């Protein structure tokens, strides 16, 4: 059987398209975020006074979000069973005063970078705690990312 030049051209074109698609698929597979959560800790909070009455109180969580991937991600929301509401906050200087404000719309986590939540900067606010947070205690926190999805972590109460 003899192959005509037209069949050879079609075969080479099909092979080229196949190789191109495989190369594109390999590149896209690496174009994902790789999110890890490190150094998670919370400050102790006593929500009852000496009389045993529950006072309304808030807590705070600090951590590092590491994105070792080649694509950015975005922290969209957080939840925990230890409180009614979890919010992302940022402390900023405003007219020589430190002001804490809620961050709306999520927080970008650039590719290849680490975003640190620390005193005086970004932090997780635990609003209306349901129980005290005592040193050595641990509690679950879920972080929801736009691309990565939900990551469940445990925060330890105490100092880092």
C-alpha positions as CSV (number, residue, x, y, z in Angstrom):
1,X,0.0,0.0,0.0
2,X,1.3,3.4,-1.0
3,X,0.7,6.5,1.1
4,X,0.0,9.6,-0.8
5,X,1.4,13.0,0.2
6,X,-2.1,14.1,1.3
7,X,-2.4,11.2,3.8
8,X,1.1,12.0,5.1
9,X,0.2,15.7,5.6
10,X,-3.0,14.8,7.4
11,X,-1.1,12.3,9.6
12,X,1.5,14.8,10.5
13,X,-1.1,17.4,11.3
14,X,-3.0,15.0,13.6
15,X,0.3,14.1,15.3
16,X,1.1,17.8,15.8
17,X,-2.3,18.6,17.2
18,X,-2.1,15.7,19.6
19,X,1.4,16.7,20.9
20,X,0.2,20.3,21.3
21,X,-2.8,19.3,23.4
22,X,-0.6,17.1,25.6
23,X,1.9,19.9,26.2
24,X,-1.0,22.3,27.0
25,X,-2.5,19.7,29.5
26,X,0.8,19.4,31.3
27,X,1.2,23.1,31.6
28,X,-2.3,23.5,33.0
29,X,-1.8,20.7,35.5
30,X,1.0,22.8,37.1
31,X,-1.1,26.0,37.0
32,X,-2.8,25.4,40.4
33,X,-2.4,26.9,43.9
34,X,-0.8,24.7,46.6
35,X,-2.2,26.1,49.8
36,X,-0.9,25.1,53.2
37,X,-1.7,26.6,56.6
38,X,1.1,26.9,59.2
39,X,1.7,28.3,62.7
40,X,-1.9,28.4,63.8
41,X,-2.6,29.8,67.3
42,X,-5.2,31.6,69.2
43,X,-5.1,33.8,72.3
44,X,-6.8,32.5,75.5
45,X,-10.2,34.1,76.2
46,X,-12.3,33.7,79.4
47,X,-15.9,34.3,78.5
48,X,-17.4,33.9,82.1
49,X,-16.8,36.4,84.9
50,X,-16.3,35.4,88.6
51,X,-20.0,35.0,89.1
52,X,-20.2,32.4,86.3
53,X,-22.2,34.7,84.1
54,X,-21.4,34.5,80.4
55,X,-20.0,37.8,79.0
56,X,-20.1,38.4,75.2
57,X,-16.6,38.0,74.0
58,X,-14.5,37.7,70.9
59,X,-11.3,35.7,70.1
60,X,-8.6,35.9,67.6
61,X,-6.6,33.4,65.4
62,X,-3.2,34.0,63.8
63,X,-1.6,31.9,61.1
64,X,0.4,31.8,57.9
65,X,-1.1,30.9,54.5
66,X,1.6,29.5,52.2
67,X,0.9,29.2,48.4
68,X,3.7,27.1,46.9
69,X,1.7,26.7,43.7
70,X,2.0,28.5,40.4
71,X,-1.4,30.1,40.5
72,X,-3.0,32.5,42.9
73,X,-6.0,31.7,45.2
74,X,-8.3,33.7,47.4
75,X,-9.4,33.1,51.0
76,X,-13.2,33.6,50.7
77,X,-14.6,32.7,54.1
78,X,-14.0,30.9,57.4
79,X,-16.2,29.0,59.9
80,X,-15.7,27.4,63.4
81,X,-18.0,25.7,65.9
82,X,-16.5,27.8,68.8
83,X,-18.2,31.0,67.8
84,X,-21.2,32.4,65.9
85,X,-19.3,34.3,63.3
86,X,-15.8,34.2,61.8
87,X,-14.5,37.2,60.0
88,X,-11.2,38.3,58.3
89,X,-10.0,41.6,59.8
90,X,-7.0,43.9,59.3
91,X,-5.4,46.4,61.7
92,X,-4.3,49.6,60.0
93,X,-3.0,53.0,61.1
94,X,-5.5,55.8,60.5
95,X,-4.6,59.3,61.7
96,X,-2.1,58.0,64.2
97,X,-4.6,55.5,65.6
98,X,-4.7,51.8,65.2
99,X,-8.0,50.8,63.6
100,X,-9.4,47.3,63.1
101,X,-11.7,46.7,60.1
102,X,-13.4,43.8,58.4
103,X,-11.9,42.8,55.1
104,X,-14.8,42.2,52.6
105,X,-14.5,40.3,49.3
106,X,-11.8,37.8,50.4
107,X,-8.0,38.0,50.6
108,X,-5.7,37.3,47.6
109,X,-3.0,34.7,48.2
110,X,-0.5,35.2,45.4
111,X,1.3,32.3,43.8
112,X,4.6,31.5,45.4
113,X,4.0,33.7,48.4
114,X,3.1,33.6,52.1
115,X,0.5,35.8,53.7
116,X,1.0,36.1,57.5
117,X,-1.9,36.8,59.9
118,X,-0.2,38.4,62.9
119,X,-0.9,41.0,65.7
120,X,-1.1,44.4,64.1
121,X,-2.0,43.1,60.6
122,X,-4.4,40.5,59.2
123,X,-6.2,38.3,61.7
124,X,-9.2,36.0,62.1
125,X,-11.9,37.3,64.4
126,X,-14.0,34.8,66.3
127,X,-17.1,36.7,67.1
128,X,-19.5,35.8,70.0
129,X,-17.5,32.8,71.4
130,X,-19.6,29.9,72.7
131,X,-17.0,28.8,75.2
132,X,-13.8,30.0,76.8
133,X,-10.5,29.3,75.0
134,X,-8.0,28.0,77.6
135,X,-4.2,27.5,77.1
136,X,-3.5,24.1,75.5
137,X,-7.1,23.8,74.1
138,X,-7.6,23.1,70.4
139,X,-10.5,23.9,68.2
140,X,-11.4,23.4,64.5
141,X,-11.3,26.2,61.9
142,X,-12.4,25.8,58.3
143,X,-10.9,28.1,55.6
144,X,-12.7,28.3,52.3
145,X,-10.6,29.2,49.2
146,X,-11.9,30.1,45.8
147,X,-9.8,27.5,43.9
148,X,-8.5,25.1,46.6
149,X,-11.8,24.6,48.4
150,X,-12.1,24.0,52.1
151,X,-9.1,23.3,54.3
152,X,-9.8,22.2,57.9
153,X,-7.2,23.0,60.5
154,X,-6.9,23.0,64.3
155,X,-5.9,26.1,66.2
156,X,-4.0,25.7,69.5
157,X,-4.8,28.2,72.3
158,X,-1.7,29.8,73.7
159,X,1.3,31.8,72.4
160,X,3.3,30.7,69.4
